[in-house]
Amino acid sequence: MDGHNLTNQPRIDAAEILDGIREWVEIETPSTDGAAVDGLSHLIERQFADLDAAVTRVPGRDGFGDHLLFEAPWGDPGDKGILVVCHMDTVWQHGTLDRRPVKREGDKVFGPGIYDMKGGAYLAYYAYRHLIRQGRRTRLPVRFLFVSDEEVGSGTSRDLIEAEAARAKYALVMEPGRNQGSLVNCVVTARKAVGRFVVTAHGVSSHAGVNHDHGRNAMRELARQILVLEDLTDYARGITVNVGVVSAGNPGFANVVPDKATAEVDFRCPDAASAAEIAAKVHALTPIGPDIRLEITGGINRPAYERDAGVAMLYGQAATIARDLGFELPEVSTGGGSDGNFTAAKGVPTLDGLGVCGAGAHAAHEHLLYSSLEPRTELLLRLMESLA
Ligand SMILES: [Zn+2]
């Protein structure tokens, strides 16, 4: 702790916050490069350690970076507390920063990963720093999780997120604030279940000219299965099934009847029941053509985050704080998954989209709104302090 800051009554300062965010953004952290993500995680570890937080570094695996857990020095480790969920990785490969350095234009500050979600992750750190510097505490224990692989599905961090959810009374997720239709700067109170399938049709190859009739064209079979899959989409029920990638055949060899064709499928469902229903239907697909074998793998990888009574209560509390601070806090549900899906599915009241406002996640125009830095930090701080 800095003594002089205690006596000077530190303020939440947008310029100071932006300086901190910039430092995090300027360390490139594509999910697929664990060593690069560790470059940022070591900085974050030092920053939290300076604030008396207990640090646990969970080694990464499968080429992904380490995950970090920080615990404030009050409360019993066994007591249920507030879990603040952040990710350090971005979808941006090395070199993006050279092409698109951090740049401010009016209220917009552009930069790779600045909105999703280094801005929000930094707000979590800054809110905690502000709390500590003022000698204040939250009523509940507070723990911060920084994972390294959210953008690729949190395969190596899911166990950790769920273990921390087990000792959480509330989960606050620092993904960015959302805009939807006429609603701007919203928090997220529901997310669809997200799943993946790989559907492979196996047929029989043959010479297209000599004995076409001996062949069993896997691509033909897959084409028919794609229509079955896509027809599972039901907008009225909020269900989408999207065949996004297809591979088959040997490029340049149209004279071969292909014996293998593969489709990669993404599906989204609003609740656990509809997700289970779609997964069962996909796994029950049967061959349409003769002598075809279907191989189907995959399933739900992020369970649904449903807006239950606990979520509604948590949202209500946040909206009241926002009103006291002088702004509205609309809520939206979204088809995009986050680590909030894991905490919510464990029955922990979860509020997501608490990070910075802006737009352009995963897009070249990604930016945060400078004007959101102070209010969003204040909102998080007061929410953490009010939860009991
Ligand atoms: Zn994100």
Boltz pocket constraint, residues with backbone or C-beta under 6 A from the ligand:
constraints:
  - pocket:
      binder: B
      contacts: [[A, 87], [A, 116], [A, 117], [A, 150], [A, 175], [A, 176]]
      max_distance: 6.0
